Amino acid sequence: MRKRANTRRNLRCYRFKVGNPIRSRRNPIVERDQLLKRAKSAEDSWDIPEAISNYQLAATISKEIGEFEKSRQLTEKVSELKRHVQLVRKKSLVTKKIRLEETKDLDLERDANEALEIAGIAEDEHRWADAIESYGIAIKKYYEMGDLDKVKAFQEKVALLKQALNTEE
């Protein structure tokens, strides 16, 4: 019977890849306290993965020595830190997306301004078709940016240029 119980313990320890949980630790309470200090230090220095790892080990030790409430508290702390990491990652992705949108808007603004410059030169030279085409490009860029006031203003400008083009023909 003793051999069978020992075999079960060994099988359980093998499955979880640990040695004899309590006997392998000289003083589990001291080890847990050291892990908690390292976890707190890592948390304070924003090394969250290290803090999570240390809190998880401390929770395991607490469970092994029968301090189930302490183990539950540490497991909750680990969950809280993991949620925090996910939130930070989510915010980081949102920030990157905002930066990409801002960059895209700057590119669209630059393209629209170039089109307006070309349209102005074409208009000064009475090349109405070229001016209309360039204003059309600017209208598309402003539409992509969501600046509907400028879209409307330049559509009115294009309508006037089309009238000028028709009267010259």
C-alpha positions in Angstrom: 0.0 0.0 0.0 2.8 2.4 0.9 4.5 1.8 -2.4 1.2 2.5 -4.3 0.7 5.8 -2.5 4.3 6.8 -3.3 3.8 5.8 -6.9 0.7 8.0 -7.1 2.6 11.0 -5.6 5.4 10.4 -8.1 3.0 10.2 -11.0 1.3 13.4 -9.8 4.6 15.1 -9.4 5.8 13.9 -12.8 2.6 15.1 -14.4 3.0 18.6 -13.0 6.8 18.5 -13.5 7.6 19.2 -9.9 9.5 17.2 -7.3 8.1 16.4 -3.9 6.3 19.8 -3.5 6.9 20.4 0.2 10.1 18.3 0.9 12.0 19.9 -2.0 11.6 23.3 -0.4 13.7 23.9 2.7 11.4 26.7 4.0 8.5 27.3 1.7 7.3 30.4 3.7 10.6 32.1 3.3 10.8 31.2 -0.4 7.3 32.5 -0.9 8.1 35.8 0.9 11.2 36.2 -1.3 9.0 35.6 -4.4 6.5 38.2 -3.2 9.3 40.7 -2.7 10.6 40.0 -6.2 7.1 40.2 -7.6 6.4 43.6 -6.0 9.7 44.9 -7.1 9.1 43.7 -10.7 5.6 45.3 -10.6 7.0 48.6 -9.3 9.5 48.6 -12.2 6.8 47.7 -14.7 8.3 44.3 -15.5 4.8 42.8 -15.4 5.6 39.4 -16.9 8.2 38.9 -14.2 5.8 40.0 -11.5 3.1 37.6 -12.9 5.6 34.7 -12.9 6.7 35.4 -9.3 3.1 35.8 -8.0 2.1 32.5 -9.7 5.0 30.7 -8.0 4.1 32.2 -4.7 0.4 31.2 -5.2 1.5 27.6 -5.9 3.7 27.5 -2.7 0.8 28.9 -0.7 -1.5 26.2 -2.0 1.1 23.5 -1.3 1.5 24.6 2.3 -2.3 24.8 2.8 -2.7 28.6 2.8 -5.6 28.5 0.3 -6.9 32.0 1.0 -3.4 33.5 0.3 -3.2 31.3 -2.8 -6.5 32.6 -4.0 -5.5 36.2 -3.3 -2.3 35.8 -5.3 -4.1 34.1 -8.1 -6.5 37.1 -8.2 -3.5 39.4 -8.3 -2.1 37.4 -11.3 -5.5 37.7 -13.1 -5.6 41.5 -12.4 -2.1 41.9 -13.8 -3.0 39.9 -16.9 -6.0 42.1 -17.4 -3.8 45.1 -17.0 -1.4 43.8 -19.7 -4.3 43.1 -22.1 -5.7 46.6 -21.5 -2.2 48.2 -22.1 -1.9 46.2 -25.3 -5.3 47.2 -26.4 -4.5 50.9 -25.7 -1.3 50.5 -27.6 -3.1 49.1 -30.6 -5.6 52.0 -30.5 -2.8 54.5 -30.3 -1.0 52.9 -33.3 -4.3 53.0 -35.2 -4.8 56.7 -34.4 -1.2 57.5 -35.5 -1.8 55.6 -38.7 -5.0 57.6 -39.3 -3.2 60.9 -38.5 -0.4 59.9 -41.0 -3.0 59.0 -43.6 -4.8 62.3 -43.0 -1.5 64.2 -43.4 -0.8 62.4 -46.6 -4.3 63.1 -47.9 -4.0 66.8 -46.9 -0.6 67.0 -48.7 -2.1 65.4 -51.8 -5.1 67.7 -51.7 -2.9 70.8 -51.4 -0.8 69.7 -54.4 -3.9 69.1 -56.4 -5.3 72.6 -55.4 -1.9 74.2 -56.4 -2.0 72.6 -59.8 -5.7 73.6 -60.2 -4.9 77.2 -59.3 -2.1 77.3 -61.9 -4.3 75.7 -64.5 -7.1 78.2 -63.7 -4.7 81.1 -64.0 -3.7 79.8 -67.5 -7.4 79.3 -68.4 -6.9 75.6 -68.8 -10.3 74.8 -67.4 -10.3 71.1 -68.1 -7.0 70.6 -66.2 -8.3 72.8 -63.3 -11.5 70.7 -63.2 -9.5 67.5 -63.1 -7.2 68.8 -60.3 -10.1 70.1 -58.3 -11.7 66.6 -58.7 -8.6 65.0 -57.2 -8.7 67.5 -54.3 -12.4 66.8 -53.8 -11.7 63.0 -53.5 -8.9 63.6 -51.0 -11.1 65.9 -48.8 -13.9 63.4 -49.0 -11.6 60.6 -47.8 -10.7 62.9 -44.9 -14.3 63.6 -44.1 -14.1 67.3 -44.7 -17.4 67.7 -46.4 -17.4 71.5 -46.2 -14.3 71.6 -48.5 -15.9 69.0 -50.7 -19.0 71.1 -51.2 -17.0 74.3 -51.7 -14.8 72.8 -54.4 -17.7 71.1 -56.1 -19.3 74.5 -56.5 -15.9 75.8 -57.9 -15.9 72.9 -60.4 -19.5 73.7 -61.4 -18.4 77.3 -62.1 -15.4 76.2 -64.1 -17.6 73.8 -66.2 -19.8 76.8 -67.0 -16.6 78.8 -68.0 -15.5 75.8 -70.2 -18.9 75.6 -71.9 -19.1 79.3 -72.6 -15.6 79.3 -74.3 -16.6 76.4 -76.6 
